[in-house]
Amino acid sequence: MMTLDTLDQKIKVVLPTPEEELWLQIPWRTNIMAARLEAQRTGKPLYLWVMNGNPLGCV
């Protein structure tokens, strides 16, 4: 029999941990030139996320 405690335990197992959500703290930029200048100024790497097509994989 499913109780609220067992349901909470099952949900907790699939939810991300705080360590797994650190990527949410990345200050994403939408202007590539501004991002490049910021990366150069701060000495940090520039990561480009590039894709082709619909983000949901639909046609």
N, CA, C and O atoms as a Tripos MOL2 file, in Angstrom:
@<TRIPOS>MOLECULE
protein
  236   235    59     0     0
PROTEIN
NO_CHARGES

@<TRIPOS>ATOM
      1 N           0.8410   -1.1880    0.0000 N.3       1 MET1
      2 CA          0.0000    0.0000    0.0000 C.3       1 MET1
      3 C           0.8830    1.2480    0.0000 C.2       1 MET1
      4 O           1.8530    1.3360    0.7530 O.2       1 MET1
      5 N           0.5380    2.1950   -0.8420 N.am      2 MET2
      6 CA          1.2940    3.4390   -0.9640 C.3       2 MET2
      7 C           0.8220    4.4280    0.1000 C.2       2 MET2
      8 O          -0.3670    4.7260    0.2070 O.2       2 MET2
      9 N           1.7750    4.9280    0.8810 N.am      3 THR3
     10 CA          1.4600    5.9630    1.8640 C.3       3 THR3
     11 C           2.1350    7.2490    1.4220 C.2       3 THR3
     12 O           2.9340    7.2440    0.4860 O.2       3 THR3
     13 N           1.8200    8.3400    2.0850 N.am      4 LEU4
     14 CA          2.4610    9.6100    1.7490 C.3       4 LEU4
     15 C           3.9600    9.5500    1.9920 C.2       4 LEU4
     16 O           4.7300   10.1690    1.2570 O.2       4 LEU4
     17 N           4.3870    8.8140    3.0110 N.am      5 ASP5
     18 CA          5.8160    8.6830    3.2870 C.3       5 ASP5
     19 C           6.5340    7.9370    2.1690 C.2       5 ASP5
     20 O           7.6060    8.3570    1.7330 O.2       5 ASP5
     21 N           5.9550    6.8400    1.7060 N.am      6 THR6
     22 CA          6.6110    6.0880    0.6320 C.3       6 THR6
     23 C           6.5730    6.8730   -0.6710 C.2       6 THR6
     24 O           7.5120    6.7910   -1.4620 O.2       6 THR6
     25 N           5.5090    7.6310   -0.9100 N.am      7 LEU7
     26 CA          5.4440    8.4710   -2.0980 C.3       7 LEU7
     27 C           6.5230    9.5460   -2.0440 C.2       7 LEU7
     28 O           7.2110    9.7900   -3.0350 O.2       7 LEU7
     29 N           6.6700   10.1880   -0.8900 N.am      8 ASP8
     30 CA          7.7200   11.2040   -0.7310 C.3       8 ASP8
     31 C           9.1060   10.6080   -0.9550 C.2       8 ASP8
     32 O           9.9610   11.2540   -1.5610 O.2       8 ASP8
     33 N           9.3410    9.4000   -0.4830 N.am      9 GLN9
     34 CA         10.6370    8.7420   -0.6850 C.3       9 GLN9
     35 C          10.8800    8.4680   -2.1640 C.2       9 GLN9
     36 O          11.9930    8.6620   -2.6530 O.2       9 GLN9
     37 N           9.8630    8.0240   -2.8740 N.am     10 LYS10
     38 CA         10.0060    7.7440   -4.3110 C.3      10 LYS10
     39 C          10.2770    9.0280   -5.0880 C.2      10 LYS10
     40 O          11.0950    9.0390   -6.0070 O.2      10 LYS10
     41 N           9.6000   10.0940   -4.7240 N.am     11 ILE11
     42 CA          9.8160   11.3780   -5.3960 C.3      11 ILE11
     43 C          11.2290   11.8910   -5.1110 C.2      11 ILE11
     44 O          11.8960   12.3970   -6.0130 O.2      11 ILE11
     45 N          11.6830   11.7630   -3.8750 N.am     12 LYS12
     46 CA         13.0100   12.2490   -3.4930 C.3      12 LYS12
     47 C          14.1200   11.5670   -4.2990 C.2      12 LYS12
     48 O          15.1390   12.1870   -4.5990 O.2      12 LYS12
     49 N          13.9260   10.3090   -4.6420 N.am     13 VAL13
     50 CA         14.9310    9.5540   -5.3850 C.3      13 VAL13
     51 C          15.1300   10.1110   -6.7950 C.2      13 VAL13
     52 O          16.2480   10.0840   -7.3090 O.2      13 VAL13
     53 N          14.0790   10.6110   -7.4250 N.am     14 VAL14
     54 CA         14.1890   11.0720   -8.8040 C.3      14 VAL14
     55 C          14.4730   12.5690   -8.9330 C.2      14 VAL14
     56 O          14.8590   13.0270  -10.0080 O.2      14 VAL14
     57 N          14.2910   13.3270   -7.8720 N.am     15 LEU15
     58 CA         14.5700   14.7550   -7.9340 C.3      15 LEU15
     59 C          16.0770   15.0040   -7.9010 C.2      15 LEU15
     60 O          16.8070   14.2760   -7.2290 O.2      15 LEU15
     61 N          16.5530   16.0330   -8.6250 N.am     16 PRO16
     62 CA         17.9830   16.3260   -8.6160 C.3      16 PRO16
     63 C          18.4380   16.8460   -7.2550 C.2      16 PRO16
     64 O          17.6890   17.5100   -6.5390 O.2      16 PRO16
     65 N          19.6720   16.5280   -6.9230 N.am     17 THR17
     66 CA         20.2600   17.0360   -5.6830 C.3      17 THR17
     67 C          20.7530   18.4630   -5.9230 C.2      17 THR17
     68 O          20.8870   18.8790   -7.0740 O.2      17 THR17
     69 N          21.0220   19.2140   -4.8640 N.am     18 PRO18
     70 CA         21.5650   20.5630   -5.0630 C.3      18 PRO18
     71 C          22.8560   20.5530   -5.8950 C.2      18 PRO18
     72 O          23.0840   21.4720   -6.6810 O.2      18 PRO18
     73 N          23.6880   19.5430   -5.7340 N.am     19 GLU19
     74 CA         24.9280   19.4640   -6.5080 C.3      19 GLU19
     75 C          24.6310   19.2710   -7.9970 C.2      19 GLU19
     76 O          25.3740   19.7550   -8.8510 O.2      19 GLU19
     77 N          23.5520   18.5680   -8.3010 N.am     20 GLU20
     78 CA         23.1830   18.3250   -9.6940 C.3      20 GLU20
     79 C          22.5300   19.5430  -10.3430 C.2      20 GLU20
     80 O          22.3660   19.5840  -11.5630 O.2      20 GLU20
     81 N          22.1620   20.5210   -9.5420 N.am     21 GLU21
     82 CA         21.5220   21.7190  -10.0800 C.3      21 GLU21
     83 C          22.4570   22.9200  -10.1420 C.2      21 GLU21
     84 O          22.0070   24.0400  -10.3860 O.2      21 GLU21
     85 N          23.7370   22.7070   -9.9270 N.am     22 LEU22
     86 CA         24.6860   23.8180   -9.9560 C.3      22 LEU22
     87 C          24.7270   24.5100  -11.3170 C.2      22 LEU22
     88 O          24.9890   25.7100  -11.3930 O.2      22 LEU22
     89 N          24.4710   23.7630  -12.3880 N.am     23 TRP23
     90 CA         24.4980   24.3620  -13.7220 C.3      23 TRP23
     91 C          23.4590   25.4700  -13.8730 C.2      23 TRP23
     92 O          23.5970   26.3290  -14.7450 O.2      23 TRP23
     93 N          22.4240   25.4620  -13.0370 N.am     24 LEU24
     94 CA         21.4010   26.5030  -13.1080 C.3      24 LEU24
     95 C          21.9340   27.8640  -12.6730 C.2      24 LEU24
     96 O          21.3180   28.8950  -12.9430 O.2      24 LEU24
     97 N          23.0750   27.8620  -12.0030 N.am     25 GLN25
     98 CA         23.6620   29.1160  -11.5340 C.3      25 GLN25
     99 C          24.5670   29.7740  -12.5780 C.2      25 GLN25
    100 O          25.0930   30.8630  -12.3440 O.2      25 GLN25
    101 N          24.7500   29.1180  -13.7300 N.am     26 ILE26
    102 CA         25.5840   29.6820  -14.7880 C.3      26 ILE26
    103 C          24.8700   30.8900  -15.3900 C.2      26 ILE26
    104 O          23.7120   30.7860  -15.7950 O.2      26 ILE26
    105 N          25.5470   32.0290  -15.4520 N.am     27 PRO27
    106 CA         24.9160   33.2150  -16.0470 C.3      27 PRO27
    107 C          24.9670   33.1320  -17.5750 C.2      27 PRO27
    108 O          25.9150   33.6180  -18.1910 O.2      27 PRO27
    109 N          23.9580   32.5220  -18.1820 N.am     28 TRP28
    110 CA         23.9190   32.3420  -19.6330 C.3      28 TRP28
    111 C          23.8380   33.6840  -20.3400 C.2      28 TRP28
    112 O          23.1930   34.6150  -19.8600 O.2      28 TRP28
    113 N          24.4980   33.7730  -21.4840 N.am     29 ARG29
    114 CA         24.4860   34.9830  -22.2970 C.3      29 ARG29
    115 C          23.8620   34.6670  -23.6550 C.2      29 ARG29
    116 O          24.0160   33.5600  -24.1720 O.2      29 ARG29
    117 N          23.1650   35.6330  -24.2250 N.am     30 THR30
    118 CA         22.5610   35.4360  -25.5390 C.3      30 THR30
    119 C          23.2950   36.2150  -26.6340 C.2      30 THR30
    120 O          23.0620   35.9770  -27.8190 O.2      30 THR30
    121 N          24.1570   37.1210  -26.2590 N.am     31 ASN31
    122 CA         24.9390   37.8890  -27.2200 C.3      31 ASN31
    123 C          26.3500   37.3180  -27.2510 C.2      31 ASN31
    124 O          27.0990   37.4620  -26.2850 O.2      31 ASN31
    125 N          26.7160   36.6720  -28.3540 N.am     32 ILE32
    126 CA         27.9940   35.9660  -28.4100 C.3      32 ILE32
    127 C          29.1880   36.9160  -28.3420 C.2      32 ILE32
    128 O          30.2090   36.5770  -27.7440 O.2      32 ILE32
    129 N          29.0770   38.0780  -28.9340 N.am     33 MET33
    130 CA         30.2090   39.0220  -28.9060 C.3      33 MET33
    131 C          30.4200   39.5680  -27.4900 C.2      33 MET33
    132 O          31.5560   39.6790  -27.0300 O.2      33 MET33
    133 N          29.3390   39.9040  -26.8080 N.am     34 ALA34
    134 CA         29.4580   40.3740  -25.4260 C.3      34 ALA34
    135 C          30.0020   39.2650  -24.5380 C.2      34 ALA34
    136 O          30.8090   39.5220  -23.6450 O.2      34 ALA34
    137 N          29.5610   38.0210  -24.7790 N.am     35 ALA35
    138 CA         30.0430   36.8870  -23.9960 C.3      35 ALA35
    139 C          31.5300   36.6550  -24.2420 C.2      35 ALA35
    140 O          32.2770   36.3640  -23.3080 O.2      35 ALA35
    141 N          31.9640   36.7850  -25.5040 N.am     36 ARG36
    142 CA         33.3810   36.6090  -25.8300 C.3      36 ARG36
    143 C          34.2340   37.6610  -25.1280 C.2      36 ARG36
    144 O          35.2860   37.3430  -24.5730 O.2      36 ARG36
    145 N          33.7860   38.8960  -25.1540 N.am     37 LEU37
    146 CA         34.5360   39.9640  -24.4860 C.3      37 LEU37
    147 C          34.5800   39.7520  -22.9740 C.2      37 LEU37
    148 O          35.6110   39.9810  -22.3410 O.2      37 LEU37
    149 N          33.4690   39.3180  -22.4030 N.am     38 GLU38
    150 CA         33.4280   39.0450  -20.9630 C.3      38 GLU38
    151 C          34.3670   37.8910  -20.6000 C.2      38 GLU38
    152 O          35.0870   37.9590  -19.6030 O.2      38 GLU38
    153 N          34.3540   36.8430  -21.4090 N.am     39 ALA39
    154 CA         35.2380   35.7000  -21.1610 C.3      39 ALA39
    155 C          36.6960   36.1220  -21.2410 C.2      39 ALA39
    156 O          37.5160   35.7120  -20.4190 O.2      39 ALA39
    157 N          37.0120   36.9390  -22.2280 N.am     40 GLN40
    158 CA         38.3870   37.4140  -22.3830 C.3      40 GLN40
    159 C          38.7850   38.3020  -21.1980 C.2      40 GLN40
    160 O          39.8900   38.1840  -20.6690 O.2      40 GLN40
    161 N          37.8830   39.1830  -20.7920 N.am     41 ARG41
    162 CA         38.1670   40.1030  -19.6860 C.3      41 ARG41
    163 C          38.3480   39.3640  -18.3600 C.2      41 ARG41
    164 O          39.2040   39.7370  -17.5580 O.2      41 ARG41
    165 N          37.5450   38.3140  -18.1200 N.am     42 THR42
    166 CA         37.5840   37.6060  -16.8390 C.3      42 THR42
    167 C          38.5190   36.3950  -16.8550 C.2      42 THR42
    168 O          38.7830   35.7990  -15.8110 O.2      42 THR42
    169 N          39.0240   36.0280  -18.0510 N.am     43 GLY43
    170 CA         39.9180   34.8710  -18.1440 C.3      43 GLY43
    171 C          39.1960   33.5420  -17.9820 C.2      43 GLY43
    172 O          39.7950   32.5450  -17.5790 O.2      43 GLY43
    173 N          37.9070   33.5330  -18.2980 N.am     44 LYS44
    174 CA         37.1140   32.3050  -18.1930 C.3      44 LYS44
    175 C          36.8530   31.7430  -19.5840 C.2      44 LYS44
    176 O          36.8840   32.4820  -20.5680 O.2      44 LYS44
    177 N          36.5950   30.4350  -19.6700 N.am     45 PRO45
    178 CA         36.3240   29.8500  -20.9820 C.3      45 PRO45
    179 C          34.9410   30.2510  -21.4970 C.2      45 PRO45
    180 O          34.0590   30.6450  -20.7340 O.2      45 PRO45
    181 N          34.7860   30.1380  -22.7920 N.am     46 LEU46
    182 CA         33.5110   30.4120  -23.4350 C.3      46 LEU46
    183 C          32.9530   29.0880  -23.9350 C.2      46 LEU46
    184 O          33.6080   28.3860  -24.7060 O.2      46 LEU46
    185 N          31.7610   28.7510  -23.5040 N.am     47 TYR47
    186 CA         31.1170   27.4990  -23.8980 C.3      47 TYR47
    187 C          29.9660   27.8410  -24.8320 C.2      47 TYR47
    188 O          29.0780   28.6170  -24.4790 O.2      47 TYR47
    189 N          29.9880   27.2610  -26.0210 N.am     48 LEU48
    190 CA         28.9130   27.5010  -26.9800 C.3      48 LEU48
    191 C          27.9990   26.2890  -27.0420 C.2      48 LEU48
    192 O          28.4600   25.1610  -27.2170 O.2      48 LEU48
    193 N          26.7250   26.5210  -26.9010 N.am     49 TRP49
    194 CA         25.7400   25.4610  -27.0420 C.3      49 TRP49
    195 C          25.0520   25.7200  -28.3810 C.2      49 TRP49
    196 O          24.2490   26.6420  -28.5180 O.2      49 TRP49
    197 N          25.3840   24.8940  -29.3520 N.am     50 VAL50
    198 CA         24.8810   25.0790  -30.7100 C.3      50 VAL50
    199 C          24.0930   23.8490  -31.1140 C.2      50 VAL50
    200 O          24.5090   22.7210  -30.8500 O.2      50 VAL50
    201 N          22.9620   24.0650  -31.7510 N.am     51 MET51
    202 CA         22.1790   22.9240  -32.2070 C.3      51 MET51
    203 C          21.5050   23.2780  -33.5260 C.2      51 MET51
    204 O          21.4160   24.4440  -33.9080 O.2      51 MET51
    205 N          21.0400   22.2550  -34.2000 N.am     52 ASN52
    206 CA         20.3390   22.4260  -35.4540 C.3      52 ASN52
    207 C          18.9920   21.7230  -35.3400 C.2      52 ASN52
    208 O          18.9350   20.5370  -35.0160 O.2      52 ASN52
    209 N          17.9390   22.4300  -35.5970 N.am     53 GLY53
    210 CA         16.6170   21.8230  -35.5570 C.3      53 GLY53
    211 C          15.8050   22.2470  -34.3540 C.2      53 GLY53
    212 O          16.2390   23.0710  -33.5480 O.2      53 GLY53
    213 N          14.6400   21.6820  -34.2470 N.am     54 ASN54
    214 CA         13.7120   21.9980  -33.1760 C.3      54 ASN54
    215 C          14.2320   21.4180  -31.8640 C.2      54 ASN54
    216 O          14.6180   20.2490  -31.8340 O.2      54 ASN54
    217 N          14.2560   22.1960  -30.7740 N.am     55 PRO55
    218 CA         14.7750   21.6880  -29.5060 C.3      55 PRO55
    219 C          13.9760   20.5110  -28.9500 C.2      55 PRO55
    220 O          14.4860   19.7670  -28.1120 O.2      55 PRO55
    221 N          12.7530   20.3330  -29.3920 N.am     56 LEU56
    222 CA         11.9490   19.2080  -28.9210 C.3      56 LEU56
    223 C          12.0760   17.9910  -29.8350 C.2      56 LEU56
    224 O          11.4680   16.9530  -29.5720 O.2      56 LEU56
    225 N          12.8570   18.1130  -30.8990 N.am     57 GLY57
    226 CA         13.0510   16.9980  -31.8160 C.3      57 GLY57
    227 C          11.8720   16.7810  -32.7460 C.2      57 GLY57
    228 O          11.7560   15.7290  -33.3740 O.2      57 GLY57
    229 N          10.9990   17.7690  -32.8370 N.am     58 CYS58
    230 CA          9.8270   17.6520  -33.7080 C.3      58 CYS58
    231 C          10.1630   18.1410  -35.1130 C.2      58 CYS58
    232 O          11.1250   18.8840  -35.3070 O.2      58 CYS58
    233 N           9.3800   17.7270  -36.0680 N.am     59 VAL59
    234 CA          9.5730   18.1880  -37.4470 C.3      59 VAL59
    235 C           8.6430   19.3270  -37.7690 C.2      59 VAL59
    236 O           8.6650   19.8430  -38.8860 O.2      59 VAL59
@<TRIPOS>BOND
     1     1     2 1
     2     2     3 1
     3     3     4 2
     4     3     5 am
     5     5     6 1
     6     6     7 1
     7     7     8 2
     8     7     9 am
     9     9    10 1
    10    10    11 1
    11    11    12 2
    12    11    13 am
    13    13    14 1
    14    14    15 1
    15    15    16 2
    16    15    17 am
    17    17    18 1
    18    18    19 1
    19    19    20 2
    20    19    21 am
    21    21    22 1
    22    22    23 1
    23    23    24 2
    24    23    25 am
    25    25    26 1
    26    26    27 1
    27    27    28 2
    28    27    29 am
    29    29    30 1
    30    30    31 1
    31    31    32 2
    32    31    33 am
    33    33    34 1
    34    34    35 1
    35    35    36 2
    36    35    37 am
    37    37    38 1
    38    38    39 1
    39    39    40 2
    40    39    41 am
    41    41    42 1
    42    42    43 1
    43    43    44 2
    44    43    45 am
    45    45    46 1
    46    46    47 1
    47    47    48 2
    48    47    49 am
    49    49    50 1
    50    50    51 1
    51    51    52 2
    52    51    53 am
    53    53    54 1
    54    54    55 1
    55    55    56 2
    56    55    57 am
    57    57    58 1
    58    58    59 1
    59    59    60 2
    60    59    61 am
    61    61    62 1
    62    62    63 1
    63    63    64 2
    64    63    65 am
    65    65    66 1
    66    66    67 1
    67    67    68 2
    68    67    69 am
    69    69    70 1
    70    70    71 1
    71    71    72 2
    72    71    73 am
    73    73    74 1
    74    74    75 1
    75    75    76 2
    76    75    77 am
    77    77    78 1
    78    78    79 1
    79    79    80 2
    80    79    81 am
    81    81    82 1
    82    82    83 1
    83    83    84 2
    84    83    85 am
    85    85    86 1
    86    86    87 1
    87    87    88 2
    88    87    89 am
    89    89    90 1
    90    90    91 1
    91    91    92 2
    92    91    93 am
    93    93    94 1
    94    94    95 1
    95    95    96 2
    96    95    97 am
    97    97    98 1
    98    98    99 1
    99    99   100 2
   100    99   101 am
   101   101   102 1
   102   102   103 1
   103   103   104 2
   104   103   105 am
   105   105   106 1
   106   106   107 1
   107   107   108 2
   108   107   109 am
   109   109   110 1
   110   110   111 1
   111   111   112 2
   112   111   113 am
   113   113   114 1
   114   114   115 1
   115   115   116 2
   116   115   117 am
   117   117   118 1
   118   118   119 1
   119   119   120 2
   120   119   121 am
   121   121   122 1
   122   122   123 1
   123   123   124 2
   124   123   125 am
   125   125   126 1
   126   126   127 1
   127   127   128 2
   128   127   129 am
   129   129   130 1
   130   130   131 1
   131   131   132 2
   132   131   133 am
   133   133   134 1
   134   134   135 1
   135   135   136 2
   136   135   137 am
   137   137   138 1
   138   138   139 1
   139   139   140 2
   140   139   141 am
   141   141   142 1
   142   142   143 1
   143   143   144 2
   144   143   145 am
   145   145   146 1
   146   146   147 1
   147   147   148 2
   148   147   149 am
   149   149   150 1
   150   150   151 1
   151   151   152 2
   152   151   153 am
   153   153   154 1
   154   154   155 1
   155   155   156 2
   156   155   157 am
   157   157   158 1
   158   158   159 1
   159   159   160 2
   160   159   161 am
   161   161   162 1
   162   162   163 1
   163   163   164 2
   164   163   165 am
   165   165   166 1
   166   166   167 1
   167   167   168 2
   168   167   169 am
   169   169   170 1
   170   170   171 1
   171   171   172 2
   172   171   173 am
   173   173   174 1
   174   174   175 1
   175   175   176 2
   176   175   177 am
   177   177   178 1
   178   178   179 1
   179   179   180 2
   180   179   181 am
   181   181   182 1
   182   182   183 1
   183   183   184 2
   184   183   185 am
   185   185   186 1
   186   186   187 1
   187   187   188 2
   188   187   189 am
   189   189   190 1
   190   190   191 1
   191   191   192 2
   192   191   193 am
   193   193   194 1
   194   194   195 1
   195   195   196 2
   196   195   197 am
   197   197   198 1
   198   198   199 1
   199   199   200 2
   200   199   201 am
   201   201   202 1
   202   202   203 1
   203   203   204 2
   204   203   205 am
   205   205   206 1
   206   206   207 1
   207   207   208 2
   208   207   209 am
   209   209   210 1
   210   210   211 1
   211   211   212 2
   212   211   213 am
   213   213   214 1
   214   214   215 1
   215   215   216 2
   216   215   217 am
   217   217   218 1
   218   218   219 1
   219   219   220 2
   220   219   221 am
   221   221   222 1
   222   222   223 1
   223   223   224 2
   224   223   225 am
   225   225   226 1
   226   226   227 1
   227   227   228 2
   228   227   229 am
   229   229   230 1
   230   230   231 1
   231   231   232 2
   232   231   233 am
   233   233   234 1
   234   234   235 1
   235   235   236 2
@<TRIPOS>SUBSTRUCTURE
     1 MET1         2 RESIDUE 1 A MET
     2 MET2         6 RESIDUE 1 A MET
     3 THR3        10 RESIDUE 1 A THR
     4 LEU4        14 RESIDUE 1 A LEU
     5 ASP5        18 RESIDUE 1 A ASP
     6 THR6        22 RESIDUE 1 A THR
     7 LEU7        26 RESIDUE 1 A LEU
     8 ASP8        30 RESIDUE 1 A ASP
     9 GLN9        34 RESIDUE 1 A GLN
    10 LYS10       38 RESIDUE 1 A LYS
    11 ILE11       42 RESIDUE 1 A ILE
    12 LYS12       46 RESIDUE 1 A LYS
    13 VAL13       50 RESIDUE 1 A VAL
    14 VAL14       54 RESIDUE 1 A VAL
    15 LEU15       58 RESIDUE 1 A LEU
    16 PRO16       62 RESIDUE 1 A PRO
    17 THR17       66 RESIDUE 1 A THR
    18 PRO18       70 RESIDUE 1 A PRO
    19 GLU19       74 RESIDUE 1 A GLU
    20 GLU20       78 RESIDUE 1 A GLU
    21 GLU21       82 RESIDUE 1 A GLU
    22 LEU22       86 RESIDUE 1 A LEU
    23 TRP23       90 RESIDUE 1 A TRP
    24 LEU24       94 RESIDUE 1 A LEU
    25 GLN25       98 RESIDUE 1 A GLN
    26 ILE26      102 RESIDUE 1 A ILE
    27 PRO27      106 RESIDUE 1 A PRO
    28 TRP28      110 RESIDUE 1 A TRP
    29 ARG29      114 RESIDUE 1 A ARG
    30 THR30      118 RESIDUE 1 A THR
    31 ASN31      122 RESIDUE 1 A ASN
    32 ILE32      126 RESIDUE 1 A ILE
    33 MET33      130 RESIDUE 1 A MET
    34 ALA34      134 RESIDUE 1 A ALA
    35 ALA35      138 RESIDUE 1 A ALA
    36 ARG36      142 RESIDUE 1 A ARG
    37 LEU37      146 RESIDUE 1 A LEU
    38 GLU38      150 RESIDUE 1 A GLU
    39 ALA39      154 RESIDUE 1 A ALA
    40 GLN40      158 RESIDUE 1 A GLN
    41 ARG41      162 RESIDUE 1 A ARG
    42 THR42      166 RESIDUE 1 A THR
    43 GLY43      170 RESIDUE 1 A GLY
    44 LYS44      174 RESIDUE 1 A LYS
    45 PRO45      178 RESIDUE 1 A PRO
    46 LEU46      182 RESIDUE 1 A LEU
    47 TYR47      186 RESIDUE 1 A TYR
    48 LEU48      190 RESIDUE 1 A LEU
    49 TRP49      194 RESIDUE 1 A TRP
    50 VAL50      198 RESIDUE 1 A VAL
    51 MET51      202 RESIDUE 1 A MET
    52 ASN52      206 RESIDUE 1 A ASN
    53 GLY53      210 RESIDUE 1 A GLY
    54 ASN54      214 RESIDUE 1 A ASN
    55 PRO55      218 RESIDUE 1 A PRO
    56 LEU56      222 RESIDUE 1 A LEU
    57 GLY57      226 RESIDUE 1 A GLY
    58 CYS58      230 RESIDUE 1 A CYS
    59 VAL59      234 RESIDUE 1 A VAL
